[in-house]
């Protein structure tokens, strides 16, 4: 089941986090670029001190233990979330405050 999902994510091109069982580490904000046989090619960036490094890494399909992806995010604090003008009223996020009981 995980293997099928990895193939699907490769086609989507979305950012994912991948856990490598054999190395016991997470690769964050990666894109699954290619799958060839049992090799998966991941592309990601890391920040070290004052430089950003781009990486392309090939890992075995069976070494991938988990894959996660961010579904949504909402800023903390008093910032208003951005809402598209064509978003239906029923699907908009409403912010409730003590001064506005609606």
C-alpha positions, 0 to 999 in steps of 0.5 A, spaced: 500 500 500 505 504 501 509 503 495 502 505 491 502 511 495 509 513 493 508 512 486 502 516 486 506 522 490 511 521 484 506 523 479 503 529 484 510 533 485 508 535 492 512 536 497 513 530 502 517 528 508 520 521 508 522 517 514 528 512 512 528 506 516 535 504 515 538 510 517 533 512 522 532 519 519 527 524 516 528 527 510 523 534 510 520 538 504 522 533 499 519 531 492 519 524 489 522 525 482 523 519 479 522 511 481 526 506 477 525 499 479 526 499 487 530 506 487 526 512 489 530 519 487 528 524 492 530 532 491 530 536 497 534 542 500 537 543 507 540 550 510 547 549 514 549 556 517 549 561 511 548 557 505 542 553 502 544 546 499 540 542 494 540 534 494 538 529 490 538 522 493 537 515 491 534 510 496 531 503 496 523 503 496 523 498 501 527 503 506 522 508 506 518 507 512 513 512 512 511 518 508 507 524 510 505 531 507 502 537 509 495 538 508 494 545 510 497 550 515 494 556 518 498 562 521 498 563 529 496 569 532 491 575 530 493 574 522 487 573 518 487 567 513 487 569 506 481 567 503 480 566 495 474 571 492 471 565 489 471 561 495 463 559 497 461 562 504 459 555 507 467 553 506 470 559 509 474 559 515 470 564 520 474 567 526 471 567 533 473 572 538 470 574 545 467 581 542 464 577 536 459 572 538 457 570 531 
